[in-house]
Amino acid sequence: MLIKRETEKTETKRTLASGADLLLEALKAQGVELVFGYPGGAVLPLYDAIYRQAFNNILVRHEQAAVHAAEGYAKATGKTGVVFVTSGPGATNTVTGIADAMLDSIPLVVFTGQVGCAAIGTDAFQEVDILSITAAITKQSYQVHDSGSLAEVVKEAFAVASSGRPGPVVVDLPKDVAAMAVDEQQRSQTAGGFTAKTPVYPQRKLAFTKMQQLRDALLRAQKPLLLVGGGVIAAGAVPEFRRFVHRYKLPVVSTLLSLGALPVSDPFSLGMGGMHGSYQANLAFSECDFLLNIGSRFDDRLATNTSQFAPKAQVAQIDIDDSEFGKMILPDFAVAADAKEALNWLLAHPAKTQVRDHQAWLQQLSAWQHEHPQHYVEEKGKIKPQAVIAEVGRLTAGDATIVTDVGQHQMWTAQYYPFTRAHQLITSGGLGTMGFGLPAAIGAKLAVPEKEVVLFVGDGGLQMTSEELDVIRDYRLNIKIILLNNQTLGMVRQWQDLFYKKRRSQTVFNGQPDFIKLAHAYGLKGLRLASQNWRETLADVFATQESVLVEARIPALEQVYPMVAPGQPNQKMLGVD
């Protein structure tokens, strides 16, 4: 499908002639349907080829937004996102997005323009060494010096980005290489098989003995617990995961990035664990006697105190990236494997003895949930963010593609939206990038146009990438933007109140733009919820087929609870009655 802007003209008659043309053909051979980009001098040959070939480029308004949009596209589809930017500031503007993709294991290929080969190393106009700058936040990077190698580099870049633990790859393209003439033989290289010269993730043989030991230990457990991470979604293993949960009758704790792998309504779901996780999930960590982690890191937001994390449990970890073993928690059983392959093995090799039903353990977990359910306090005349999110969940029947920015609203969304499916929540987990939400929602909507796409965003995060509202107008996208406005940097303010004796240094906005007028300035509909009829207004919004920015003025001092303070064990939660 060609996505054309109102003023776009295309011409397709000219014969392929340049390295840039070859690059676009190589991308088409990889199944790429669109890219997110912003033109500049060093990529003029590339954008000229885009014009001639009628290739889909989504014109963002900032290069960082291009990467976040590509992340949203990749997260919603499981495909590799693609970015085009120019050299110098265009390339450096992508760095935050690339780091975000690296920490959240999102497959991207970012093409950066570069000065001509002869000028590299001379501090030419808009020259930066983007390969060195991004070395620590990419899986691999390339600089192409000959158009004849473009097809191979593209194939290898996509193989690296999507194999093993997915992640970002940078391809630096000098301007003269993009403009260089190519012959028919070079064109033919865009098709056919390819063996990567750069080591791609090695195909491991599943360690059957380790898997047997892990399975047997799981079956001996009286209080087993399953921790599911985003790696299960990345591996396309959600169907196998759900079958495994029900066959082995295992309670499940989700991470932020795995929400939707198991529906919130599933009887085995304990919700999200960690710093802002549910009461029953965090208590389950402290009381389980066997913890099986599939596809998740043990990080400081999940295991807030490593010395007291799962103190009674044997720990097993299945991860495609063996560098994760022992980073924070040393597992008793460690299996380096693709989640799908490991789950298929567990399903294909059932226990010789009957699987325990764990009734006493499951009843205890249920009792904890009933004792301390996720809750908030209603206040007359005020709109509570938790209520807004829950109402959106009801209006969308838990089936919308949900995008968040970063902050309190992100955690409230994780707690109160009724997630039902994989690839449903698109958020910034590891890096926690404010400004991620709006461009990621654009990428998600272009990826799954048939789905309702809802963005929950705070007033701080929206102002970091609000220029991308123009992209929504430009491409006539239907995205519902729910602005939860507390007129503060809410999560930072919460930490100041709890740990810095309420010294609110630089976290309260003294005046703000009129966000409704801002929406109107970009040609979008905008409205503000009123406390007396906000539910009816929301229902009207979701009955429309156009983008709407909905502002909800929420209490400035609303807290995200439960909360495990840094360094405290998971079972020691603030905000639990």
Summary of the structure (lengths in Angstrom):
residues: 577
radius of gyration: 24.6
end to end distance: 53.3
largest distance: 72.7
contacts: 2054
relative contact order: 0.11
helix: 40%
strand: 16%
